[in-house]
């Protein structure tokens, strides 16, 4: 994997760059739709390419390991072939499940025992196994196995967790470097910075991760309930330490406002389930603000979903029609809403990139945050 930095904003740390993988190029900053189980919910792969204009998507190691399972993916020739997706894929190692499945897992120095949310069966992930599974899935970008500490947590827990994540990272790197790429293309490993919201721990973790000299780096353990101000403070601190010549990935973030503010702090890559999850409940993001399409006020509004948007659904369907679909329980409603929100997110980072290159990102960002956060 290669990363080329094209331009950095004069009034912030916002960057425009390009990641090159064997499955194609990714222009940064970029948002990655979440395809947890080999599917971005309600969205066809053709729509991801043509309408959303997704350049890379995310899959989840834990979920894909349980279903459809490694044998199925192996026989298919990897996840790209299995789901008919020709562009890059990044996989989360399963470390987030250490956090989200707290009631059904046990953490030891060797690894983590999970209880399947599907059938209750128990499985054991080690850093080495997480590398093997992600290689077998066929991801272009593989995430290190880590623990995401909860918020809030005390400093002792955060520090112990961080050091274990660092020890696990060394095992991940050693195993990854001694195993071959799969399916005839190159795969790369990103470490993950942890440390909760404690600045001294974040600094220590970022320095350790930078010392590993991998092709890219991630920032984990944020957007887990902490105030946005704390998230931004941690992100700014870490971005000031991680290498400038490598992409920075802020995991699991977030709202359109979060994304723009984090781009200004120096982040290049994002993922979040928010655009599709909220779409299924009728929340639409637009350039003028946030719409609850289920509200009565839209029942005879025949204007496009987003008059300022560029997604195909914005001109094809009215607010009144999409509201009718939700009111009628038609699956097409959540589908249109999901495509709309994802297209908005991709348009958001695309325009951010254009303004970084044009040299007026900060002014544009401040104006845009003010408008997109309004409730309509």
VOPAGU-2260 file (C-alpha; in pm, 1 decimal, decimal comma):
REM VOPAGU-2260
SITE   aa  ch    i         X         Y         Z
SITE  UNK   A    0       0,0       0,0       0,0
SITE  UNK   A    1     119,6     350,1     -81,2
SITE  UNK   A    2       6,2     688,8      48,3
SITE  UNK   A    3      72,8    1015,1    -130,6
SITE  UNK   A    4       4,9    1341,0      53,0
SITE  UNK   A    5    -108,6    1604,4    -196,0
SITE  UNK   A    6    -184,6    1910,3      16,7
SITE  UNK   A    7    -225,0    2029,5     376,0
SITE  UNK   A    8    -454,8    2317,5     469,1
SITE  UNK   A    9    -279,0    2636,9     582,8
SITE  UNK   A   10    -523,8    2715,3     867,2
SITE  UNK   A   11    -575,1    2362,8    1002,4
SITE  UNK   A   12    -421,8    2016,1     985,2
SITE  UNK   A   13    -663,5    1898,2     712,8
SITE  UNK   A   14    -494,6    1690,3     443,9
SITE  UNK   A   15    -575,9    1567,7      94,4
SITE  UNK   A   16    -401,4    1251,9     -20,1
SITE  UNK   A   17    -432,5     925,6    -208,3
SITE  UNK   A   18    -399,9     565,2     -94,3
SITE  UNK   A   19    -305,6     308,1    -356,3
SITE  UNK   A   20    -398,6     -58,8    -307,8
SITE  UNK   A   21    -407,9    -352,0    -547,7
SITE  UNK   A   22    -787,1    -309,7    -565,5
SITE  UNK   A   23    -769,0      56,9    -659,4
SITE  UNK   A   24    -697,9     407,6    -541,5
SITE  UNK   A   25    -868,5     584,6    -249,7
SITE  UNK   A   26    -876,1     963,1    -240,3
SITE  UNK   A   27    -859,0    1101,2     112,4
SITE  UNK   A   28   -1022,8    1219,4     325,5
SITE  UNK   A   29   -1256,2     923,9     278,9
SITE  UNK   A   30   -1560,0     771,3     446,3
SITE  UNK   A   31   -1597,7     391,7     440,8
SITE  UNK   A   32   -1952,5     246,7     442,3
SITE  UNK   A   33   -1981,5     -36,2     693,9
SITE  UNK   A   34   -2055,1    -377,3     541,4
SITE  UNK   A   35   -2031,8    -578,8     863,7
SITE  UNK   A   36   -2151,7    -914,8     729,3
SITE  UNK   A   37   -2050,1    -875,1     361,6
SITE  UNK   A   38   -2338,3    -635,4     303,3
SITE  UNK   A   39   -2395,4    -264,6     354,3
SITE  UNK   A   40   -2749,1    -290,2     488,7
SITE  UNK   A   41   -3023,4    -234,7     225,2
SITE  UNK   A   42   -2769,9    -117,5     -36,4
SITE  UNK   A   43   -2677,8    -313,1    -349,4
SITE  UNK   A   44   -2309,5    -326,6    -446,9
SITE  UNK   A   45   -2394,1    -161,3    -779,0
SITE  UNK   A   46   -2553,6     127,7    -589,5
SITE  UNK   A   47   -2247,2     155,2    -366,1
SITE  UNK   A   48   -2032,6     201,3    -674,9
SITE  UNK   A   49   -2256,0     411,2    -898,0
SITE  UNK   A   50   -2473,2     616,8    -662,6
SITE  UNK   A   51   -2287,2     629,9    -330,8
SITE  UNK   A   52   -1948,5     635,9    -508,4
SITE  UNK   A   53   -1786,1     437,2    -229,3
SITE  UNK   A   54   -1413,9     383,4    -283,2
SITE  UNK   A   55   -1362,0     136,7       2,4
SITE  UNK   A   56   -1591,8     -50,0     241,6
SITE  UNK   A   57   -1545,9    -212,7     581,9
SITE  UNK   A   58   -1611,4    -571,6     692,2
SITE  UNK   A   59   -1598,6    -722,4    1040,6
SITE  UNK   A   60   -1378,3   -1016,3    1131,9
SITE  UNK   A   61   -1587,8   -1138,8    1423,7
SITE  UNK   A   62   -1915,9   -1141,4    1230,2
SITE  UNK   A   63   -1772,4   -1288,8     909,9
SITE  UNK   A   64   -1591,8   -1557,1    1110,0
SITE  UNK   A   65   -1924,0   -1667,1    1259,5
SITE  UNK   A   66   -2126,2   -1630,9     941,8
SITE  UNK   A   67   -2074,3   -1732,0     663,2
SITE  UNK   A   68   -1752,3   -1876,5     809,3
SITE  UNK   A   69   -1398,0   -1911,2     682,9
SITE  UNK   A   70   -1458,0   -2222,3     471,1
SITE  UNK   A   71   -1720,1   -2044,3     263,3
SITE  UNK   A   72   -1503,5   -1736,7     212,0
SITE  UNK   A   73   -1196,1   -1947,0     133,0
SITE  UNK   A   74   -1379,6   -2146,5    -133,3
SITE  UNK   A   75   -1518,7   -1824,7    -282,5
SITE  UNK   A   76   -1168,2   -1683,6    -320,1
SITE  UNK   A   77   -1206,9   -1422,4     -47,2
SITE  UNK   A   78   -1459,3   -1156,2      44,2
SITE  UNK   A   79   -1415,6    -953,6    -275,1
SITE  UNK   A   80   -1523,5   -1248,8    -486,8
SITE  UNK   A   81   -1788,4   -1364,2    -241,3
SITE  UNK   A   82   -1976,7   -1032,0    -237,8
SITE  UNK   A   83   -1880,5    -915,7    -587,7
SITE  UNK   A   84   -1696,9    -605,0    -469,5
SITE  UNK   A   85   -1397,6    -504,7    -681,4
SITE  UNK   A   86   -1271,4    -210,9    -476,6
SITE  UNK   A   87   -1066,4    -211,0    -153,2
SITE  UNK   A   88   -1190,4    -362,3     174,1
SITE  UNK   A   89   -1075,7    -289,4     530,3
SITE  UNK   A   90   -1154,5    -531,8     811,4
SITE  UNK   A   91   -1198,4    -453,4    1180,4
SITE  UNK   A   92   -1009,2    -721,4    1372,6
SITE  UNK   A   93   -1283,2    -799,5    1622,4
SITE  UNK   A   94   -1129,2    -582,7    1893,0
SITE  UNK   A   95   -1441,5    -369,3    1912,2
SITE  UNK   A   96   -1638,9    -681,4    2007,0
SITE  UNK   A   97   -1413,2    -706,2    2311,0
SITE  UNK   A   98   -1579,6    -380,2    2406,6
SITE  UNK   A   99   -1936,0    -433,4    2282,2
SITE  UNK   A  100   -1980,1    -794,1    2401,1
SITE  UNK   A  101   -1859,7    -725,0    2754,4
SITE  UNK   A  102   -2115,7    -960,0    2910,4
SITE  UNK   A  103   -2014,8   -1259,9    2698,0
SITE  UNK   A  104   -1635,5   -1244,7    2672,1
SITE  UNK   A  105   -1327,4   -1307,5    2881,7
SITE  UNK   A  106    -995,9   -1130,8    2825,7
SITE  UNK   A  107    -660,3   -1288,3    2908,5
SITE  UNK   A  108    -304,5   -1210,8    2804,4
SITE  UNK   A  109    -328,2   -1484,4    2542,0
SITE  UNK   A  110    -645,3   -1353,0    2380,4
SITE  UNK   A  111   -1021,0   -1320,4    2412,0
SITE  UNK   A  112   -1291,6   -1583,9    2450,5
SITE  UNK   A  113   -1616,6   -1478,4    2280,6
SITE  UNK   A  114   -1963,3   -1619,7    2308,0
SITE  UNK   A  115   -2141,5   -1608,5    1973,8
SITE  UNK   A  116   -2442,8   -1379,7    1965,1
SITE  UNK   A  117   -2594,2   -1620,9    1710,6
SITE  UNK   A  118   -2592,3   -1959,8    1883,8
SITE  UNK   A  119   -2401,7   -1912,6    2210,1
SITE  UNK   A  120   -2100,1   -2112,8    2091,8
SITE  UNK   A  121   -1763,8   -2008,6    2234,7
SITE  UNK   A  122   -1464,2   -1902,9    2028,9
SITE  UNK   A  123   -1111,0   -1794,2    2114,9
SITE  UNK   A  124    -934,0   -1512,1    1928,9
SITE  UNK   A  125    -563,2   -1446,6    1971,5
SITE  UNK   A  126    -371,8   -1169,7    1794,4
SITE  UNK   A  127    -227,4   -1435,0    1565,0
SITE  UNK   A  128    -567,0   -1583,7    1485,5
SITE  UNK   A  129    -708,9   -1237,9    1412,2
SITE  UNK   A  130    -431,6   -1191,9    1154,4
SITE  UNK   A  131    -496,7   -1532,0     997,4
SITE  UNK   A  132    -871,7   -1473,7     974,7
SITE  UNK   A  133    -833,6   -1131,9     816,2
SITE  UNK   A  134    -582,4   -1269,4     567,7
SITE  UNK   A  135    -832,4   -1544,2     487,8
SITE  UNK   A  136   -1117,6   -1295,9     452,7
SITE  UNK   A  137    -899,8   -1118,9     198,5
SITE  UNK   A  138    -895,8    -762,2     329,5
SITE  UNK   A  139    -665,5    -508,9     166,7
SITE  UNK   A  140    -619,9    -332,0     502,1
SITE  UNK   A  141    -608,7    -546,9     815,9
SITE  UNK   A  142    -651,2    -403,2    1164,5
SITE  UNK   A  143    -442,1    -507,8    1463,3
SITE  UNK   A  144    -617,7    -695,9    1744,6
SITE  UNK   A  145    -674,6    -458,7    2035,4
SITE  UNK   A  146    -893,2    -393,3    2335,2
SITE  UNK   A  147   -1125,8     -94,2    2319,7
SITE  UNK   A  148   -1167,3      19,0    2683,0
SITE  UNK   A  149   -1509,7     145,3    2791,1
SITE  UNK   A  150   -1589,5     504,2    2877,9
SITE  UNK   A  151   -1566,1     594,5    3151,9
SITE  UNK   A  152   -1286,7     379,5    3290,0
SITE  UNK   A  153   -1026,3     458,5    3552,5
SITE  UNK   A  154    -671,4     538,5    3457,0
SITE  UNK   A  155    -528,9     210,5    3587,5
SITE  UNK   A  156    -764,8       7,5    3369,5
SITE  UNK   A  157    -692,2     228,1    3068,0
SITE  UNK   A  158    -316,7     197,6    3115,6
SITE  UNK   A  159    -322,0    -180,7    3166,1
SITE  UNK   A  160    -546,2    -218,9    2861,6
SITE  UNK   A  161    -318,8       2,1    2651,1
SITE  UNK   A  162      -7,0    -196,5    2741,0
SITE  UNK   A  163    -182,5    -522,8    2657,7
SITE  UNK   A  164    -290,9    -376,9    2323,4
SITE  UNK   A  165      74,7    -288,4    2258,7
SITE  UNK   A  166     189,0    -640,0    2348,5
SITE  UNK   A  167     -80,1    -782,6    2124,2
SITE  UNK   A  168      33,7    -549,3    1845,9
SITE  UNK   A  169     386,3    -689,0    1857,8
SITE  UNK   A  170     239,6   -1037,7    1820,2
SITE  UNK   A  171      18,6    -918,1    1534,5
SITE  UNK   A  172     314,7    -766,0    1352,1
SITE  UNK   A  173     538,2   -1068,5    1402,6
SITE  UNK   A  174     271,9   -1307,5    1277,2
SITE  UNK   A  175     158,5   -1084,3     991,7
SITE  UNK   A  176     515,9   -1039,1     869,2
SITE  UNK   A  177     572,9   -1414,1     870,8
SITE  UNK   A  178     260,9   -1510,9     677,5
SITE  UNK   A  179     196,6   -1466,2     304,9
SITE  UNK   A  180     -58,5   -1242,2     135,4
SITE  UNK   A  181    -368,3   -1425,7      14,6
SITE  UNK   A  182    -551,1   -1442,7    -317,9
SITE  UNK   A  183    -271,9   -1286,0    -524,7
SITE  UNK   A  184    -275,8    -928,0    -394,3
SITE  UNK   A  185     -97,0    -732,9    -122,9
SITE  UNK   A  186    -238,7    -686,5     224,4
SITE  UNK   A  187    -127,1    -436,2     488,0
SITE  UNK   A  188    -161,2    -399,9     865,7
SITE  UNK   A  189    -268,2     -90,5    1061,5
SITE  UNK   A  190    -193,6     -64,8    1437,3
SITE  UNK   A  191    -446,0     107,7    1667,9
SITE  UNK   A  192    -375,3     383,2    1921,6
SITE  UNK   A  193    -556,6     338,0    2254,4
SITE  UNK   A  194    -539,1     507,0    2596,7
SITE  UNK   A  195    -899,8     612,6    2660,0
SITE  UNK   A  196    -929,4     990,4    2722,0
SITE  UNK   A  197    -607,6    1022,2    2926,0
SITE  UNK   A  198    -368,9    1255,1    2736,7
SITE  UNK   A  199     -50,0    1103,3    2874,8
SITE  UNK   A  200    -166,3     753,9    2776,5
SITE  UNK   A  201    -274,3     867,6    2430,2
SITE  UNK   A  202      67,5    1028,3    2381,9
SITE  UNK   A  203     247,5     715,3    2497,4
SITE  UNK   A  204      34,3     491,4    2276,4
SITE  UNK   A  205      70,9     712,9    1968,2
SITE  UNK   A  206     449,1     716,4    2009,7
SITE  UNK   A  207     456,2     338,4    2040,7
SITE  UNK   A  208     232,3     288,6    1737,0
SITE  UNK   A  209     441,7     532,2    1531,7
SITE  UNK   A  210     756,0     337,1    1623,9
SITE  UNK   A  211     613,3      24,5    1460,4
SITE  UNK   A  212     651,9     193,3    1119,6
SITE  UNK   A  213     353,4      31,1     948,6
SITE  UNK   A  214     187,3     159,3     628,6
SITE  UNK   A  215     -94,3     338,0     812,9
SITE  UNK   A  216    -225,5     392,8    1164,2
SITE  UNK   A  217    -562,5     398,9    1337,1
SITE  UNK   A  218    -706,2     579,1    1637,8
SITE  UNK   A  219    -940,0     359,3    1841,0
SITE  UNK   A  220   -1130,0     380,0    2166,5
SITE  UNK   A  221   -1311,5     705,4    2083,8
SITE  UNK   A  222   -1677,0     777,3    2002,7
SITE  UNK   A  223   -1773,1     533,3    2280,5
SITE  UNK   A  224   -1969,9     779,7    2491,1
SITE  UNK   A  225   -1714,4    1045,3    2579,6
SITE  UNK   A  226   -1798,5    1414,9    2517,4
SITE  UNK   A  227   -1709,0    1535,8    2169,5
SITE  UNK   A  228   -1460,6    1781,5    2316,4
SITE  UNK   A  229   -1263,7    1493,3    2468,5
SITE  UNK   A  230   -1273,6    1304,2    2138,9
SITE  UNK   A  231   -1136,5    1604,5    1951,9
SITE  UNK   A  232    -866,1    1667,2    2213,0
SITE  UNK   A  233    -746,4    1306,0    2194,2
SITE  UNK   A  234    -759,7    1307,5    1814,3
SITE  UNK   A  235    -561,5    1630,5    1786,7
SITE  UNK   A  236    -298,1    1502,5    2029,3
SITE  UNK   A  237    -256,2    1172,6    1846,7
SITE  UNK   A  238    -251,3    1325,1    1497,1
SITE  UNK   A  239      29,8    1550,7    1611,5
SITE  UNK   A  240     240,3    1243,2    1688,9
SITE  UNK   A  241     152,6     991,3    1416,1
SITE  UNK   A  242     366,5    1015,3    1100,8
SITE  UNK   A  243     254,9    1276,1     848,5
SITE  UNK   A  244     341,7    1055,5     552,3
SITE  UNK   A  245      98,4     777,3     646,1
SITE  UNK   A  246    -283,9     770,1     651,9
SITE  UNK   A  247    -465,3     816,5     982,8
SITE  UNK   A  248    -791,2     631,6    1042,6
SITE  UNK   A  249   -1032,1     744,0    1318,1
SITE  UNK   A  250   -1240,7     436,1    1391,8
SITE  UNK   A  251   -1618,8     446,6    1433,1
SITE  UNK   A  252   -1666,6     822,8    1381,8
SITE  UNK   A  253   -1930,3     956,9    1335,2
SITE  UNK   A  254   -2171,9    1241,2    1261,9
SITE  UNK   A  255   -2108,3    1469,4     962,4
SITE  UNK   A  256   -1997,4    1738,6    1207,4
SITE  UNK   A  257   -1757,3    1494,3    1379,5
SITE  UNK   A  258   -1607,2    1403,9    1044,8
SITE  UNK   A  259   -1545,7    1761,4     932,5
SITE  UNK   A  260   -1395,8    1862,8    1267,1
SITE  UNK   A  261   -1172,8    1553,4    1268,6
SITE  UNK   A  262   -1059,2    1618,7     911,3
SITE  UNK   A  263    -948,2    1960,9    1036,4
SITE  UNK   A  264    -740,3    1782,6    1302,6
SITE  UNK   A  265    -555,9    1569,5    1044,7
SITE  UNK   A  266    -764,4    1250,4    1006,1
SITE  UNK   A  267    -781,1    1084,7     662,6
SITE  UNK   A  268   -1018,3     786,4     701,7
SITE  UNK   A  269   -1352,9     729,4     874,3
SITE  UNK   A  270   -1621,0     463,1     914,7
SITE  UNK   A  271   -1950,5     455,6    1101,8
SITE  UNK   A  272   -2284,3     271,4    1092,9
SITE  UNK   A  273   -2464,7     599,4    1163,1
SITE  UNK   A  274   -2568,2     695,2     806,7
SITE  UNK   A  275   -2738,4     361,7     738,7
SITE  UNK   A  276   -2864,6     294,2    1091,1
SITE  UNK   A  277   -3023,5     637,3    1119,5
SITE  UNK   A  278   -3159,5     611,4     765,3
SITE  UNK   A  279   -3356,7     300,9     859,6
SITE  UNK   A  280   -3527,3     510,4    1127,5
SITE  UNK   A  281   -3606,7     795,2     890,0
SITE  UNK   A  282   -3323,8    1038,4     970,4
SITE  UNK   A  283   -3180,9    1202,2     659,7
SITE  UNK   A  284   -2869,8    1419,8     640,9
SITE  UNK   A  285   -2881,7    1713,2     399,2
SITE  UNK   A  286   -2671,7    2020,2     323,0
SITE  UNK   A  287   -2938,2    2234,9     490,4
SITE  UNK   A  288   -2971,2    2021,1     803,6
SITE  UNK   A  289   -3118,7    1701,4     944,6
SITE  UNK   A  290   -3464,2    1574,0     845,8
SITE  UNK   A  291   -3687,8    1323,5    1022,3
SITE  UNK   A  292   -3871,7    1209,6     712,1
SITE  UNK   A  293   -4143,2    1045,3     924,0
SITE  UNK   A  294   -4266,7    1383,1    1046,6
SITE  UNK   A  295   -4608,1    1503,1     930,9
SITE  UNK   A  296   -4461,7    1824,8     788,8
SITE  UNK   A  297   -4323,9    1636,0     488,5
SITE  UNK   A  298   -4646,9    1457,4     386,0
SITE  UNK   A  299   -4714,3    1696,8      93,2
SITE  UNK   A  300   -4362,9    1834,9      38,7
SITE  UNK   A  301   -4274,1    1748,1    -320,9
SITE  UNK   A  302   -3925,5    1896,3    -314,3
SITE  UNK   A  303   -3621,7    1665,7    -347,6
SITE  UNK   A  304   -3479,5    1503,7     -36,5
SITE  UNK   A  305   -3185,6    1743,0     -56,8
SITE  UNK   A  306   -3213,6    2022,9    -315,3
SITE  UNK   A  307   -2839,8    2092,6    -276,6
SITE  UNK   A  308   -2735,3    1726,6    -292,3
SITE  UNK   A  309   -2571,6    1534,3    -572,9
SITE  UNK   A  310   -2704,0    1184,0    -497,5
SITE  UNK   A  311   -2936,9    1035,5    -761,3
SITE  UNK   A  312   -3214,2     990,4    -503,9
SITE  UNK   A  313   -3221,9    1362,6    -433,9
SITE  UNK   A  314   -3376,8    1443,1    -770,6
SITE  UNK   A  315   -3562,8    1116,4    -825,3
SITE  UNK   A  316   -3781,1    1105,1    -513,4
SITE  UNK   A  317   -3969,1    1368,9    -318,2
SITE  UNK   A  318   -3983,9    1405,3      56,8
SITE  UNK   A  319   -4356,7    1330,9      40,8
SITE  UNK   A  320   -4297,1    1003,8    -142,4
SITE  UNK   A  321   -4022,5     878,9      89,9
SITE  UNK   A  322   -4234,0     973,1     392,5
SITE  UNK   A  323   -4520,0     772,6     240,9
SITE  UNK   A  324   -4290,8     469,4     203,1
SITE  UNK   A  325   -4194,5     484,0     571,1
SITE  UNK   A  326   -4554,7     535,8     680,3
SITE  UNK   A  327   -4658,2     235,1     470,8
SITE  UNK   A  328   -4381,4      10,6     600,9
SITE  UNK   A  329   -4232,6     -32,1     252,9
SITE  UNK   A  330   -3871,8    -155,3     246,0
SITE  UNK   A  331   -3795,6      87,5     -34,3
SITE  UNK   A  332   -3812,5     374,3     216,7
SITE  UNK   A  333   -3513,4     264,7     427,1
SITE  UNK   A  334   -3331,6     167,7     108,1
SITE  UNK   A  335   -3366,9     512,1     -50,7
SITE  UNK   A  336   -3280,4     677,2     282,2
SITE  UNK   A  337   -2967,7     461,8     324,1
SITE  UNK   A  338   -2839,7     537,7     -24,9
SITE  UNK   A  339   -2912,9     904,6      28,8
SITE  UNK   A  340   -2722,8     924,8     359,6
SITE  UNK   A  341   -2422,5     731,3     231,0
SITE  UNK   A  342   -2411,7     946,8     -82,6
SITE  UNK   A  343   -2425,7    1255,5     139,3
SITE  UNK   A  344   -2134,8    1130,2     352,8
SITE  UNK   A  345   -1923,0    1054,8      46,8
SITE  UNK   A  346   -2013,0    1390,6    -105,5
SITE  UNK   A  347   -1918,6    1556,1     224,7
SITE  UNK   A  348   -1564,3    1414,1     228,7
SITE  UNK   A  349   -1527,1    1472,2    -146,7
SITE  UNK   A  350   -1613,2    1838,9    -107,3
SITE  UNK   A  351   -1386,7    1861,6     196,5
SITE  UNK   A  352   -1103,1    1731,1     -19,7
SITE  UNK   A  353   -1179,3    1982,6    -293,9
SITE  UNK   A  354   -1172,3    2272,0     -49,1
SITE  UNK   A  355    -846,1    2148,8     106,6
SITE  UNK   A  356    -690,4    2150,6    -239,6
SITE  UNK   A  357    -844,7    2492,9    -313,7
SITE  UNK   A  358    -703,4    2638,7       8,5
SITE  UNK   A  359   -1031,7    2750,6     167,1
SITE  UNK   A  360   -1119,1    2443,5     375,4
SITE  UNK   A  361   -1141,8    2612,5     714,5
SITE  UNK   A  362   -1387,3    2879,9     602,5
SITE  UNK   A  363   -1597,0    2623,1     415,0
SITE  UNK   A  364   -1590,9    2382,6     710,7
SITE  UNK   A  365   -1712,1    2642,2     957,8
SITE  UNK   A  366   -2000,7    2746,4     733,5
SITE  UNK   A  367   -2092,2    2386,8     653,3
SITE  UNK   A  368   -2096,0    2267,6    1016,0
SITE  UNK   A  369   -2335,8    2550,7    1099,1
SITE  UNK   A  370   -2583,0    2444,2     829,9
SITE  UNK   A  371   -2568,7    2064,9     841,2
SITE  UNK   A  372   -2628,1    2045,6    1218,0
SITE  UNK   A  373   -2964,2    2226,1    1202,3
SITE  UNK   A  374   -3283,6    2028,4    1263,1
SITE  UNK   A  375   -3535,6    2096,5     987,4
